Structures are given as structure tokens and as C-alpha cells.
Amino acid sequence: MPERILITGGTGFLGSHVAEQLLDEGYNVRLAARRAKILGLLEVYAQHVTDGRMEITRIMDLANEQFITLFVGVDALIHMAAPQVGREHPECTLRNTVDGSLNVIRQAERAGIKKIIVTSAAATAFGPKGNVSDQEWNPVDRGVALQSGNPLAVFTTAKTLAEKAIWDFASSHPHVEFTTINPTIIYGPLARSHKVPKSNPAGLSTNILVYRLLFPTGAFPTTVDHVDVRDVARAHVLALKSPPTFIVGRKRIIVGSPHVLDFRQITQLIREKRPELAERLTKVPVPTFERLTLPINFGRIEDVLGMSKTEFHTVESTFLDAVDRLVEAEKEWL
């Protein structure tokens, strides 16, 4: 019988891809969502709901709610839910990110779940000297982040504190296999199941940074760190079958693209391949960047996930597919 995977955060940019890939790989899926999204999900996944491969269940408060039946019949948890950057008061973002993660994984462990995958961020692994490694931690300070009022600083702090708490929990519960997937900034096409209402462009998540390129005054991203959403989703799915910790060590996997991102080339690519968009592209000067790539350990990704460097989407595929889907979404907004 196929394994049933519980997903939190499965309605977002990344989560929608994870849900679709799980279904494509033959897993059954239980998707936890807020009440406002359930009707839309029932429509999107109607066929899979009918054939019993997709269950959609309501949650209200990840940080405080007791999930009496959520884990019944579940073989593994993929926890992706987290407050969106800048959507809540900074104190709430920090508290809910940490408490929400711990509440979910504690209840999963008590329910007998022995395989847990959590979405973190590469930013948690930037060490104090700027080096990036699965052995490093971002030297965040809760008070400094709150005082700064900077949404990205709050996000990085929240993710770092939450992931540290998760690994502390994992150390005291060695019978549970934990993996964190730590992606760089995620771009790529919206999943077919991911509908973004016109009234909520924040639903584009980090793809809003691609969407800005389609406006004459649109700003460029402030970093070239990137990875395709489909590759990050695949990393989550492959983590379900990763070797045990006693063989490969702590499974904290930093995931980024092996390809160099040059925004001059990207804008030129869009002009050439999508000439109908040429006039609306940003005219803002392309910024310069201190480095072109992030030192990702692709050998580690292959050892733990079985995902080789050559399997990652090209930059051209990531951005053209993202732009095409964003243009389609615009038409849906009319």
C-alpha cells in the first residue's frame, strides 16, 4: 500500500510542487490547510480526492492547536508551513515559526511518525565569517532582528532559531529520522495547483522577484543565489527515501543551483525568446554582485538524496518557465 505523507504548507509556491510530485511518485497525500483554502483545494485535487489519494484536512493554529487525528495513518511528515515574510508582526513571526515547528514535530513523534522532513533556508547556514556550510549557523540575535524591523532579518532569525530547536529535538529523539532542506532563494513556475488571487500578490512568494522584472521600474533581486522550485520539491520527495542518519550523518542539506545567474543574460533571454514582453521588461540598471555562486556541496546532496548536479534545471528553464506561468496567472486575474 502506498505511503501516506502529511504536508503542512502544501498550498504555497513550494508546497504545491511538493504535493504534485508526491502524487506523481505514487504516494498518498494528506494536506493540512486553513479553512479559507479548503474549497479551492478540493476543486484543484478533485480527481485525487475522489480516488482516495489526496485528503485535505483543516488546521487553524500550528503553534497551539492539538491535532487529535491529523497523524492517524500517516507514514511521514513534510513540514513546510511558516509565516510569510513581513505578513505578521515581527514578534509573532519569530514565535509562530519556532513554536509552530516544535508543536507539529512533537505531536508527530508522539503519534509514532519516524520520518520528518522540514523546510528551512540556506540563510541559516551562513557562518559569522560569511562561509556557508551544513556545520555553520547564522549568528542571529533575536533582539537585534526585532529592533531592526527588517522583514528579511526577522525571517532569517526565525528560520535559524526554529531549525536549531528542531535539531535539538532530533538529538533527544534519535529514533526519528530528521532531514532539513535548506534552499537558497526559490524561483520557477507556479504549480498548476497553485492559484494566486489578484488581491494577494504575496502568494507569489519569492517568485515576486521574477515578476518585478516584467515592469519597467522593477527592481532586480539583491543576490544571485537561486534554485529552481522543482528541484527543491524533488529534494523533499527524495528525502523520504534517504539513507539513515547513522550512515550519512545529520541530514541538513543546503540546496542551490549549480548554474551561474547573470541577470543581464536573463533579461536578454526573455527579450529574445518572449519578444512580446520586451517592452515591459525592467529598465533598471543591473546591480553588481560580490560573488556569482554559492559554494554548495553537491556531493553531499547526491550522497543523501541521490540527486546529481546534472539533474538541476538550467537558469534558462527556471526563468522562462517562471515568466510563462506568471503571464498565464495575469490572464487568470482579468
ABEGO torsion letter per residue (X at the ends): XBBBBBBBGAABAAAAAAAAAAAAAGBBBBBBBBAAAAAAAAAAAAAAAAAGABBBBBBABAAABBBAAAABGBABBBBABBBBBGABBAAAAAAAAAAAAAAAAAAAAAAGBABBBBBBBAAAABBAAGBBBAABBBBBBAAAAAAAGBAAAAAAAAAAAAAAAAAAAAAABAABBBBBBBBBBBBEBBBAABBBBAABAAAAEAAAAAAAAABAABBBBABABBBBAAAAAAAAAAAAABBBAAAAEBBBBBBBBABBBBAAAAAAAAAAABAAAAAABBABBBBBBABABBBBBAAAAAAAAGBBAAABBBAAAAAAAAAAAAAAAAAAAX
